[in-house]
């Protein structure tokens, strides 16, 4: 895929919107299910205080040499007061379906 094909794919499958929605869902789930840990990590900050913008979109061809586990990965770094405190990655199949995600705090 070249850059123009990736841009068209992002638009066709509303990847930006899906990524932000999934990130908010995961963060809210973390806050509700692991509240003590959330408070230790984030204190009193609100989601609006976090800088969360898509930084990278990458094409991963996996399971070499068959290359039969492939994704487009969208990554959002999680920043607070100009410091990276984590990242969220959403893995899409080439047909625009969500396959997996990862939420990591540093």
N, C-alpha and C positions, 0 to 999 in steps of 0.2 A: 504494500500500500504506500502510495506517495502522500504528501501532505494534503493535497487537494482532495484526495479520496478519503482521507481520515476526517477532514473537515465536513465533507458531505455525510459521512457515516455518523459523526457526532450529532449533526443536525437531524438527520433522518430518524434516528432512534432516541432523540432528546436526552442524550447522555449527560449533558451538564445538569439538567434538571433532576434526572434520576440520581446522579451522584450526590448532589446537595441534599436531596430528600432522604436518601439512605444514610448519609452522614448524620443528619439531625436525628433520625430514628435511632441509630446506634448510640449516639451521645445521650439521648433521653433514656434509653434502656439502661445504659451504664449508670446514669444518675439514679434511676429508680431501683435497680436491682443491686447495685453496689454503692449505696449512698455514703457509707463511711469512707470508703476508698475514694469516691468522687470528691468528697469534701476535703480529704487530705491532699488530693492532687490539685483541685481547683479552688478550694476555699469558698469564698462568697461570690466569685465571678459569675457573671451571666454569660450565656452563649453569645450574646451580642458583643461581649468584650473579646471574644476569640477572633483572630484573623484566620479565616478558612477560605482560601481561594485555590482553585485547581492550579497546580503547578506543572504537572507533567501528564502527558498521554503517551503511552508506549505500546508497541506491538511486541508481544512475546510469543515466540515459536518454541513450544516446549516438547519434551519427551523425544529428544534426539536419539536416534536418527530418523525415527518415524514422523516426527513433527505432527503428532495427532492430538496434542493438548495445547491449543493456541488461544490467546486472549489479547484483548486490548485492555490495558490497565490504566485507570485514571487515579492519580494520587493528589491528595490534599494534605499539605503540611498543616499542623495545628500550631498556631503561634499565639503567644500571650506576652505582651510587653516586649516585642521584638526578639523573643526567644522561642526557638522551636521546642515544643514540649511533647510532640507526638506526630503521628501521621495516620491517615485513613486511605486505604486503597480499595477500589472497587474493580472487580474482574468481570469483563464482558466477553461473551462468545462473539464470533464475527457476525452472527445474525442478531446482535443487539440484546441478547438475554443476559441477565445477571447470573454469573456462575458462582461467585464467591466474593468475600470481602475480608479485610483485615483492619483492625483498630489497634494501634500500638501507642503507648505512652512511654516517654523516655525518662 
